[in-house]
Amino acid sequence: MTVLVTGGTGLVGPRLLGRLTAAGVECRALVRPGKAVPQGVRRVEGDVLSPESLPAAVEAVTAIIHLAAVFRTRDDDQIWAVNRDGTRNLIAAVEKHAPEARFLLASTSNVYGADSTHPGREDDPVAPTLAYPASKIEAEQLLRASGLTWGILRLPFIYGDRDGHLESLPELAAGMGWHPAQRLSVCHHADIATAFALALTGAFDYRTVNIADESPLSIYEMSQLVGYSYGSSAEPLSQPWQGQVDISLARSLGFTPTISTIHEAVRNGAL
């Protein structure tokens, strides 16, 4: 198996590449000039916004894990260009140069509406208005409409491996006015790798699958874990299911997180 990973220098990419190569998977990473990749990974220069760079990247691969995306920026045009148009470019290159390859797309749990009456489920209608989740939905639609073997993994808030992401959450949540009792589905980097390794076997083929650990945790509790005093409130939650996903489908397809909760990560020194 040869796997191409896009977004190999982002938050998830280097950690996923490290775990895949440690498991014996031959990996290559699509990166821009000057960017390094983990040891043991073949480096391929290119960009999803440069279609001419993609044929060499996808040649002879058996799978693509498409992580490359733009998220926290106010530049909506850039979000749409990378997340939608870049995905379209990559799909076209794979269809032409590696049509038998499995294409796995990293999407987001942010596609689910804040006013849901239950944790987000894969068959829920979704119509996000913010650029990031809306662009991810269009990327999903492009992949489903392709002639490729595909799988879509909707990922939650990701943490672990001392990436600093959990530490940044309290101030981000406070800036957005999130209630301290708001609970989020989360997943450790180790189990992002668990999920993609399972998807590479074909377990998620032609499916959209939520990925998360076993227990959503409140903003208040997560803030305590990183030493941030978030504040408290007895006011009722107006959107109690915001940020939470149902992982029943993933479980039924064989996904079992190796780090079941953030508290387990703390005990294992894996934050």
N, C-alpha and C positions, 0 to 999 in steps of 0.2 A: 504494500500500500504506500502510495506517495500522496501526501496531503499538502495542498497550498493553503496557507493562512494569510488572509488580508488583515490589515490593522495589527500587524505583528509587533508594533512598537507602542501600542496604546496601553490602557489599564489592564485589559484581559489578555491580549496577545502574547506578551513575553512569558507570562505564567502558564498559559495553556501550551505554548510551544515547548517549554521546559518539561512539562509533565508528559506530553505526547512523545517527545524524543526519549525521555527516560523509560517509557513503556515500549520502546523499540520501533516507533512509527517514524518513517522517513518523512521529514517535513521540509518544506521550503516556505519562505516568507516574502510577500510582496512589500517592498519598502521603498521609500523615497531616497534619493541620493544623500549620502552622509549618515544614514541611520544604521545602527548596528542591530544584530540579531543574536539570540542566545547561541551558545556553543553547540555545534552539531546540527545547526539548521542551515540549509542552503539559502543564500541571500539572492533575491531577484529584484533588480531595480525596476520600478514602475509605479503607476498611479492609476486608480480606477477611473480618473478623469482624463486619462491619456489612453484611448483605445489601442493605439499602435503599440503600447508597451505590454499589452495583455497576452497576446498569443504565446510568446516565449514563457510567460509565467504559468500558463495552464497546460502547456504541452506535456502529454504523457502522465498527467496526474490522475489519480483514481478518485479523489475527493477534494472539494473546496470547502473551507470554513470561512465564511465571509463575515468578518468582524468590523471591517473598516466603516467608520461612521463619524459624524460630527454631532455633538450633543450640546454641551454647555457653551453656547455662544448666542449673541443677539443677532447674528447675521443669518437670517432665514434663507437667503439665497444660497449661502454656502451649505446650509443643512440640506436643502432640497437637491443641490447639485451633487453632493457626495452620496447622500443616503438613497436617493431615487435614481438619479442619472448615472451615478457610478455603478450602482447595482445593475442597471440596464446594460451598461457597457460590459460588465463582467459576464453577465448571462450570455450576451451575444458572443463573446470570445469563447466561452465554454461550449456553447451550442455548435460552434464552427470547428473548434480545435480539440475538444475533449468531450464529445457528446455522450459518452458512456459514464462520465464522472458523476458522482453524487454531489449535489450542491446543498450545503447546509448554511442557512441564513440565521444570524443572531439578530433577533428582533427584541422587543421590549414589552414588559408588563404595563408600561405607561399608556398603552393603547386603550386600556379599559377605562370606562367612564367613572368619574368620582362619585356619581350618584347611584352606583349599582346597588342592588338589593342583596347581593351575595358576593363572595370573593370571585374575581374575574375568571370566567370559564372560556375555553377556546371557541365555543360555539356562540358566545355572546355577540350581538351586533356591536360593532365598533365604528365610531366616526369621530376620532379626535380632531381638535381644531389647532392645537399647538403644532409647530412645524416639525419637531422631532418625532413624536409618535405618528403624526399624519404621514410624514415621509416614509416611515417604517412600514406603515400599512400599504402604501403604494408599492414599496419594494417587495413586500410579501405577495401582492397581487401579480406583479411582474413575474415572480418566480413560479407561482402556481400556473400561470398561463404559458410558461415555457414548455419545451419538450423534454426537459431534463428530469432525472430522478431527484426529488427535492425533499428537504425537511426544514421546518421553521421552528426555532427554539426561542420562545419569549422569555427573556431573562429579567430577573428582579434587581434590586439593589445588591451589588456585589461587593464583597469585603474580604479581608484576610491578607496573609503574606506580607504584613506591614506595608500595605500599599497606600495608607493614609486616607482611604476613602471613607471608612467609618468615622474617623476623627473629623472629617469635614462635614458630616451629616448634620450635627446639631445646629451649627450656624446657618447652614443652608435651609433647614427646616424652620428655624426661627425667622429667617428672612421672608419665608413664604407664609408665615403665620400659622404653621401647623399646630394643632392641638397636641399637648404632651401625651395624651392617651392614644393618639393615632398609631396604629400598628402597621408595620411594613413586612411584606415577604422579602426575604433576603437569601443569599446563597454564597457560600465560601468559594474562593477560586478553585479549591480542590474538587468541588462538586460541579463547577462549570466544566472542568475537565472530565469528570465522571459522566456528565450528560452528553458531551460531544463524543466521547469514546463510545458510548452506547449508540449514539446516532450514526457513527461511522459503520456500525454493523448492519445498518438497515432497519433498526428497530423503530425509527421515526419516519420512515419513508412515506411521503405523501400525506404527512400529518403536520399540524401546528400544535406544539406542545409547550405548556407552561413548565418552567423549571424554578424550583425554590427548595429551601430546606423544610424541616418538619414543623416549624413554629414561628409565625410572625411575632415580632417584638415591638413594643411601643417606643416611640421617640424618646420618651422619658427614660426608659430602661437603657436604651442604647447610649443615651447621653451620659448616664451614670457610669457605664462601662469605660468611657473614655475620659472621665473626670470633668464633664461639662455640666454646670448647673442650669438645666433647661427651664426650671420653673414647673409649677403644677397648677391644676385646675379641676374643679368639680363640675364645670359646665358640660352638658351633654354633647356628644359628638354629632355634628350635623351630617357627616359623610363617613359612617363607621367602617365601610368596606374599602375605602380608598387605599390604594397601594398594596392590596392583598390579592393573591391569586390562589385558585384551586389547582392542586397538583395531582388530583385523582387519576387523570389520564396518564401522566408520567409514571406514576406508581404502577399502573396496570401494564405498562409497556416495559417494566423492569428497572425503572430508575429508583435507586435507593441512595440517599445522600450518605457519604462517609462521615461528615460532620453534621449531625442532625440539627443542632441549634448553635446560636452564637455563644451560649453558655458553655457548650462543649468545646468550642474553639478557645474560649478563655482558659478552661481547664488544661487544654493541650498546648497552650502557649502559641496558638496559631493565628492570633489577631494580626 
